[in-house]
Amino acid sequence: MNEKNLQELRERIDALDDQILDLLNRRAEEVLAVGRFKEGNRGEFYVPSREKAIYERLAARNPGPFPKDGIRRVFREIISASLSLEQPLKVAFLGPQATYTHVAAMQQFGFSAQLVPLKSIPAIFDEVSRGRAGYGVVPVENSNEGVVSHTLDMFMSTDLKIIAEILLSVTHDLLNLSGQMEDVRRVISHPQALAQCRDWLEETLPDIPLVDAASTASAAQQAAEDASVAAIASETAASLYGLRVIKHSIEDNPNNFTRFLVIGKEMQGPSGQDKTSILFSVKDQAGVLYRMLEPFSKRGINLAKIESRPMKSKAWEYIFFLDMEGHVQDPPIAEAIEELRTYCQFLKILGSYPKAR
């Protein structure tokens, strides 16, 4: 290939880029029309099931060579920018910036959303409940360390719904100012991050004290201010706070995922591949645990998770959180929940929402 051929290829690419730009603006005009319709009919601006259908349809018809994984990333930003045309999309998350919750929020809502860091999980629920943010992103469980109890507890006292879930592969890096292991005198991170790297830390830095921080991002901030401190945090945190990576991927289990929930005010319609979450308290009777599972078993409903939490108002009584596959509008799901309700002191449907990839 000579210089002339290369120039011709570049000109063809420029022409294609111009066509893409024209199509993006045509798409934006249609999105604005949809927004006007929703506003007149009080419809939800953000519909996770619709987004999921777009990604799956385009990935299925993609003949290549453009990578299928790239389809979602590209259209995530197209949709994010389009939603910002309809109305500013304000999303609260557990901050500060560069926490894994921040990364999850960016993955779900894109860079055009207004992402607002808050200091606690209750503050996120309050922000969404009061309408100061349209949605919130909160962690709910880690594949290694289990549930985030603060998030489950908040559902007991709120009417907010789960409208989506996010699964984020969590990779922990060891960061400091110099990028040199010999400068490390303390290691700081969130307790869950420290726990997920326990074996590596004991083997590699056995005599270095470990210090808890409010978040991985807070740990990165402290490392940026003190050359003797190393933080366990994300590569995003390294970029944001001017740190260098001492060691990549120090988590003990490489199959390390954190599940996040997107909370909002409206129940979502079916997407075809949904999950439903409920919480309930059962009456204290012989055999009640068997009876609370029977409505789902006899209808062939797959239960994805069962978690119990003590009731703060009564000693030795418990609230159960249950995830099942399916949507609350599916007849078997609706029937099973109504049958379960007969054994319950109370039962609350937290939401039906698209299953994360």
C-alpha positions in Angstrom: 0.0 0.0 0.0 1.4 3.4 -1.0 0.7 6.9 0.5 -2.0 7.5 -2.1 -3.9 4.4 -1.2 -3.7 5.2 2.5 -5.1 8.7 1.8 -8.0 7.2 -0.1 -8.8 4.9 2.8 -8.8 7.8 5.2 -11.1 9.8 3.0 -13.5 6.9 2.8 -13.4 6.6 6.6 -14.1 10.4 6.9 -17.1 10.0 4.6 -18.4 7.1 6.7 -17.9 9.2 9.9 -20.0 12.0 8.3 -22.8 9.5 7.6 -22.7 8.3 11.2 -22.9 11.9 12.4 -25.9 12.5 10.2 -27.6 9.4 11.5 -26.9 10.3 15.1 -28.6 13.6 14.6 -31.6 11.9 12.9 -31.7 9.5 15.8 -31.6 12.4 18.3 -34.6 14.1 16.6 -36.6 10.9 17.0 -35.5 10.6 20.7 -36.8 14.1 21.3 -40.1 13.2 19.8 -40.3 10.2 22.1 -39.5 12.5 25.0 -42.3 14.9 24.2 -44.7 11.9 24.0 -43.5 10.6 27.4 -43.8 14.1 29.0 -47.4 14.4 27.8 -48.2 10.9 29.0 -46.1 11.0 32.2 -44.0 8.1 31.0 -40.7 7.0 32.5 -37.7 8.6 30.6 -35.3 5.8 31.6 -36.4 2.3 30.8 -33.8 -0.4 31.4 -35.7 -3.1 29.6 -35.8 -1.0 26.4 -32.1 -0.4 26.6 -31.4 -4.1 27.0 -33.6 -4.9 24.0 -31.6 -2.5 21.9 -28.3 -4.0 22.9 -29.4 -7.6 22.3 -31.1 -6.8 18.9 -28.0 -5.0 17.6 -25.6 -7.6 18.9 -27.6 -10.4 17.3 -27.7 -8.8 13.9 -24.0 -7.7 13.9 -22.2 -9.5 11.1 -18.8 -8.1 12.1 -15.9 -7.3 12.0 -17.0 -4.7 14.6 -16.7 -6.6 18.0 -20.0 -7.5 19.7 -18.7 -6.3 23.0 -18.1 -2.9 21.4 -21.8 -2.7 20.4 -22.9 -2.2 24.0 -20.2 0.3 24.8 -20.9 2.5 21.8 -24.6 2.4 22.1 -24.4 2.9 25.9 -23.0 6.4 25.2 -25.4 7.1 22.3 -28.3 6.3 24.6 -26.8 8.3 27.4 -26.3 11.4 25.3 -29.8 10.9 23.8 -31.4 10.7 27.3 -29.7 13.9 28.3 -31.5 15.6 25.4 -34.9 14.5 26.9 -34.1 15.7 30.4 -31.0 15.8 32.6 -30.6 12.3 34.1 -29.4 12.7 37.7 -28.0 9.6 39.4 -26.8 9.3 43.0 -24.1 6.8 43.8 -22.0 5.8 46.8 -19.0 8.1 46.5 -16.5 9.6 46.2 -15.6 9.4 42.6 -13.6 6.3 41.4 -15.3 3.9 43.8 -16.5 0.7 42.3 -20.1 2.0 42.6 -19.0 5.0 40.5 -17.6 2.6 37.9 -20.9 0.6 37.9 -23.0 3.8 37.6 -20.9 4.9 34.5 -21.3 1.4 33.0 -25.1 1.6 33.4 -25.8 5.3 32.6 -22.9 6.4 30.5 -20.9 9.6 30.7 -23.7 12.0 29.7 -25.6 11.3 32.9 -25.1 13.6 35.9 -23.5 11.3 38.5 -23.7 12.7 42.0 -21.5 11.1 44.8 -23.0 10.8 48.2 -21.4 9.6 51.5 -23.7 6.8 52.5 -26.3 4.3 51.3 -29.1 5.9 53.4 -28.3 9.3 51.8 -28.7 7.7 48.3 -32.2 6.3 49.2 -33.2 9.7 50.7 -32.0 11.6 47.6 -34.1 9.4 45.3 -37.1 9.3 47.7 -37.2 13.1 47.8 -36.9 13.4 44.0 -33.5 15.3 44.1 -32.1 12.4 42.0 -34.0 10.3 39.5 -32.1 7.1 40.3 -29.5 5.7 42.7 -26.9 3.0 42.4 -26.0 1.0 45.5 -24.0 -2.1 46.2 -25.9 -5.1 47.4 -23.5 -8.1 47.4 -20.1 -9.4 46.5 -19.4 -12.9 45.2 -16.7 -13.4 47.8 -17.8 -11.3 50.8 -21.6 -11.7 50.8 -24.3 -9.1 51.2 -24.1 -5.4 51.9 -26.4 -5.3 54.9 -27.0 -1.5 54.8 -28.6 -1.8 51.4 -31.0 -4.6 52.4 -31.9 -2.7 55.6 -32.9 0.4 53.7 -35.6 -1.5 51.7 -37.4 -2.2 54.9 -38.2 1.5 55.4 -38.7 2.8 51.8 -41.1 2.5 48.9 -38.4 2.7 46.3 -38.2 0.0 43.6 -35.3 -2.0 42.1 -35.4 -1.1 38.4 -32.1 -2.7 37.2 -29.1 -4.7 38.4 -25.4 -4.3 37.5 -22.8 -7.0 37.7 -19.2 -5.5 37.8 -16.1 -7.6 37.6 -13.9 -6.2 40.5 -10.2 -6.0 40.0 -8.1 -4.6 42.8 -4.8 -2.8 42.2 -2.1 -1.8 44.7 -1.4 1.9 44.1 0.9 4.6 45.5 2.7 7.7 44.4 6.0 6.1 43.3 4.8 2.8 42.0 7.5 1.1 44.2 6.8 -1.6 46.7 9.6 -0.6 49.0 7.9 2.7 49.7 4.9 1.1 51.3 4.5 1.5 55.1 0.8 1.2 55.4 -2.0 -0.3 53.2 -5.3 1.4 53.2 -8.7 0.4 51.7 -12.3 -0.4 52.3 -12.7 -3.4 54.6 -14.2 -5.5 51.9 -11.3 -4.8 49.5 -8.8 -5.7 52.2 -10.7 -8.9 52.9 -10.7 -9.8 49.1 -6.9 -9.4 49.0 -6.1 -11.0 52.4 -4.0 -13.9 51.1 -1.9 -11.8 48.8 -1.3 -9.2 51.5 -0.3 -11.8 54.0 2.2 -13.4 51.6 3.6 -10.3 50.0 3.4 -7.6 52.8 3.1 -9.7 56.0 4.5 -7.0 58.3 2.7 -4.0 56.8 -0.3 -2.7 58.9 -3.7 -2.7 57.2 -6.0 0.3 57.8 -9.7 0.6 57.0 -11.0 3.4 54.9 -14.6 4.5 54.1 -14.1 3.6 50.5 -11.5 2.5 48.0 -11.6 6.0 46.5 -11.0 7.5 49.9 -8.0 5.2 50.3 -6.6 6.4 47.0 -7.1 10.1 48.1 -5.0 9.3 51.3 -2.3 7.6 49.2 -2.1 10.7 47.0 -1.3 12.8 50.1 1.2 10.5 51.8 4.1 8.7 49.9 4.3 6.0 52.6 0.7 4.9 52.0 -0.5 2.4 49.4 -4.2 2.0 48.5 -6.1 -0.9 47.2 -8.4 0.5 44.6 -9.3 0.5 40.9 -7.3 1.6 38.0 -9.8 4.4 37.6 -8.8 5.7 41.0 -5.2 5.7 40.0 -5.9 7.9 37.0 -8.1 10.3 39.0 -5.7 10.7 41.9 -2.4 10.7 40.1 -1.2 7.3 41.5 0.9 4.6 40.0 0.2 0.9 40.0 2.6 -1.2 42.1 0.8 -4.4 41.3 -2.3 -5.2 39.1 -5.0 -7.7 40.1 -4.1 -8.6 43.7 -7.5 -10.0 44.6 -7.3 -13.6 45.9 -10.2 -14.8 43.7 -10.1 -13.7 40.1 -13.8 -14.6 39.8 -14.7 -11.5 41.9 -18.0 -9.8 41.1 -20.0 -7.1 42.9 -23.7 -6.8 42.3 -25.3 -3.3 42.3 -28.9 -2.3 42.3 -30.4 0.7 40.5 -33.2 2.2 42.6 -36.1 4.4 41.4 -39.7 5.1 42.0 -41.5 3.2 39.3 -41.9 -0.6 38.7 -40.5 -1.8 35.4 -42.4 -3.7 32.7 -41.2 -7.1 31.4 -38.1 -7.4 29.3 -38.3 -11.2 28.7 -35.4 -12.1 31.0 -36.2 -10.6 34.4 -35.6 -11.1 38.0 -38.1 -10.2 40.8 -37.1 -9.3 44.4 -39.3 -9.4 47.4 -39.0 -9.0 51.2 -41.3 -10.6 53.8 -41.6 -11.7 57.3 -43.3 -15.1 58.1 -45.4 -16.1 61.0 -43.6 -18.1 63.6 -45.2 -21.6 63.0 -43.9 -25.1 62.8 -42.9 -25.9 59.2 -43.2 -22.3 58.0 -39.8 -22.3 56.2 -40.9 -25.3 54.1 -44.2 -23.7 53.3 -42.6 -20.4 52.3 -40.6 -22.2 49.6 -43.3 -24.6 48.4 -45.3 -22.0 46.3 -42.2 -21.5 44.2 -41.1 -25.1 44.0 -44.4 -26.5 42.8 -44.5 -23.9 40.0 -40.9 -24.6 38.9 -39.7 -21.1 39.7 -36.0 -20.7 40.1 -35.0 -18.9 43.3 -31.7 -17.0 42.7 -31.1 -15.9 46.3 -32.5 -16.1 49.9 -31.1 -13.8 52.6 -32.4 -13.2 56.1 -31.9 -10.1 58.3 -33.0 -9.7 62.0 -36.0 -7.5 62.6 -34.8 -4.6 64.6 -38.2 -4.2 66.3 -38.5 -7.8 67.6 -35.7 -10.1 68.9 -35.3 -13.4 67.2 -37.6 -12.6 64.3 -36.4 -12.2 60.8 -37.0 -10.5 57.5 -36.3 -12.6 54.4 -35.1 -11.2 51.0 -35.7 -13.4 48.1 -34.7 -13.1 44.4 -36.5 -15.2 41.8 -36.2 -15.5 38.0 -39.2 -14.0 36.2 -41.4 -10.9 36.3 -44.1 -10.2 38.8 -46.6 -9.9 35.8 -45.9 -13.6 34.9 -48.8 -15.6 36.2 -46.7 -18.3 38.0 -44.7 -15.5 39.8 -47.8 -13.6 40.7 -49.6 -16.7 42.0 -46.6 -17.9 44.0 -46.2 -14.5 45.7 -49.9 -14.4 46.6 -49.8 -17.9 48.1 -46.7 -16.9 50.1 -48.5 -13.8 51.3 -51.0 -16.0 53.3 -48.1 -17.2 55.5 -46.6 -13.7 56.0 -46.9 -11.0 58.6 -46.1 -8.6 55.7 -44.7 -8.9 52.2 -43.3 -6.2 49.9 -42.5 -6.5 46.2 -39.2 -4.6 45.7 -39.3 -4.7 41.9 -39.0 -6.7 38.7 -36.1 -5.7 36.5 -33.9 -7.0 33.6 -31.3 -9.6 34.7 -27.7 -8.4 34.3 -25.5 -10.0 31.7 
